[in-house]
Amino acid sequence: MRNHSAITIFIVLGLTNDPQLEIVVFVFLFITYMLNVIGNLTITTLILVDSHLKTAMYFFLQNFSFLEISFTTACVPTYLYMISSGDKTITIKACFSQIFFIVLFGATEFFLLAVMSYDRYVAICKPLHYVTIMNSRVCRNLILCCWISGLLIILPPLGLSLHLEFCDFVIDHFYCDASPILKNSCSDTWFIEQLVIVCAVLTFVMTLMCVVLSYMYIIRTILRLPSAQQRKKAFSTCSSHMIVVSITYGSCIFMYIKPSAKDEVAINKAVSLHYICCSFIEPLHLYPEK
């Protein structure tokens, strides 16, 4: 009988086994990652140094940029190192740590998008009370709630996964993700898989309901505006946020809230890569022309 405890490392297959293609992947991901970091750091710096940008909207945008940097940093540099060094092994502890941070940053981003939609609702539907409602104390508490919610989403399934035994060490992905990890387990993972789905759906539904309700009131208020120019400006602000919401929620639907399929891992790879490529563009959509 195989000794399951002997497996202490995983081998990450990555996006391709072709050495020539790996060079292209490395250059592409490196440029994308640097654009992500530079773009989001630029937004963060501008908000910090400009006294006119000390409003709730920019405070949330600053936190969103931080999450974008953190999310890509949790997965891309590790894979870049694997390609450059040729060593595609990762310890089980490091793998679970990577999963923790990726899911934490990802889940927190969902809750932050919901908070940002509420911020837009207050700004458009209650403009005279905006400064009073979205004061600095409320904004800090909302950000704290986003992080706590993200932490509560990841802890139950991750805590149970730490006790799994593994009989395979190959991860068919370019970073540690829940799906390939569970596939490598010799233990019964049915409950953990259902818990992952429940947590993903819970995050998705709760935040989406907040977004939808906020925009229902926003659209109703915009349609009542007397000036066509005012309506156009308001819709322009909302459309930028909706683009980011569509990218984020669309990625979540394909990666986690879907039935098991033969090409599940391949789909996860493609969607993950697409999301990482879009991660440096999203804050630019949210950054107003002003």
Salt bridges, closest charged atoms under 4 A:
GLU22 OE2 - LYS88 NZ 2.32
ASP50 OD1 - HIS52 ND1 3.12
ASP119 OD2 - ARG120 NH2 3.02
GLU165 OE1 - HIS4 ND1 3.29
ASP172 OD1 - LYS269 NZ 2.69
GLU264 OE1 - LYS183 NZ 3.94
GLU264 OE2 - LYS258 NZ 3.85
